[in-house]
Amino acid sequence: MGGPKHVGEILLAEDNPGDVRLTREMFENAGVEGNYHVVDDGVETLDFLYRRGEYTDAPRPDLVLLDWHFPKKSGAEVLTEIRSDAALRDLPVVVLTGTQPELEKIRSESLRADAYVLKPIEPEECRSLVEEFCAD
């Protein structure tokens, strides 16, 4: 697997505390080091990305892990806004969802994400996502 890989800033947009913990653990188990920032709804995700409100000093993430089912604004709405903004559209966004049929449905309906991943994400997949989207 090689040594640790430092990715920089990871925005974990997830409203389930158990999934947040598990995702962080899987990335750490994969040897991926980074600064994790957690937001728990779609509006907060966009506030972080646009550096609004309490996020005025937020770093630009190197990778966004976006839950598809989200309060206030859905993952679909957040992804649409990211991809329609010239300042954000190049951010690597990985959509996270809970079931295989839903994953296939989202993948077929939206080609806007960089990757679509079934939760819980496995360590090998964490490492390959980082290697693909967060090149040093």
N, C-alpha and C positions, 0 to 999 in steps of 0.2 A: 504493500500500500504506500510505502514511502514515508517521509517525515511529515511533520505538520504543514499544513498549507494555510497561510494567512490570507483571508479574503478581504479584510477591511470592515466595511459597514454593511450589516445585514438588517434589513427591515422585515420583521416578522409580523405580518398583518393577520392576526388570528384572535378570535374571541373566546376560545376554549382554553382555560389555563392548563389543563392536562395535555392538550395538543402542543401548546407553547413549550412546556417542559420537555415533552417527548421529542419534539423537533430539535430543540437545542441539544439534548442528549445525543441524538443521532448524528448531528453535525460534529459534536465533540468526539464521539466514538469514531467518526470517519477521519479524525485528525485535522478538522477544519477549525481554524482559530479566527475569531472575528469579534467585532463589537456588535452585540445584538440590541436592537431597539424594537420594543413591542408596542403595537397599537391594537385596539380591540374593536374598532368599527371602521366602516368605510369613510366616514367624514374625518375621523382622526388620521386615517391613512393619508388622505389628501392634504390635511393640515400639515402633517409631517413633511410630505414631499414638496409642498409649496412654502414651507417654513412660516406658517401662520400661527398666531396665538402662542401657546406655550412652547411651540417648536421653532421659534425664530432662529435659534442657534443649531438646529438639527443639521447633521452632516448629510451629504448626498449619498444615498445607499449605493453599494456596488452590486447588490442583489436584493430583489423584493420577492418575498414568499407570501403569496396572496391567497387567503382563504376565499373560496367561491361564495359561501353562504355567510353573509355578513350583515349585522344590524346597521341601520341608518342609510347606508348605500351598499348595494350588493358588490360582489367581486366583479361582476360584469360591468357595472357602472363605473367602478374605480378604474378598471382596465381600459375602458373606452376613453375616459378622461386622460389617462396617462398617454395613451397612443395618439390622442388628438392634440397634445401639447408639444410644440417643437422642443421645449426645454427638457421634457421628460421622456419623450417617445423612445429614446435609445436605451432606457433603463432595462436591464434584464429582469423580466417578471416570470416567476414560476407560479402557476395556479395549483393550489392544493385542494383536494376534495376527498370525500369519504368512501365512495363506492365505485366499483369498476364501471357499471352501466352509466353512472353519472359522468365519470371521466370521459367515456367514449362520446357521450352526448355533447359535453362541453367542447371537446376537441373538434367534433364535426361542425359545431355551430360557430366557433370562434377560432380564427387563425391568428389572433392578435397576441397571445402569450408566447413566450419563448419556449416554454415547456409546460406540460401538464403532469401532475404527480399525484398518486394515490397516497392518502395518509393511512397509517403512519409511514413516513418516509424512511427508507433503509439507509444505513451508513454508506454503502457502496454508491447508492444513487446520489446522496449528498455530495460525495467527493466528485463524482462525474459531473454534476451540475456546476460545481465550483470550477472545475477544470475547463468546462465548456464556455461558461459565461463570465468568468472572473480571471481572465489570463493576466499573469503578472506583467 
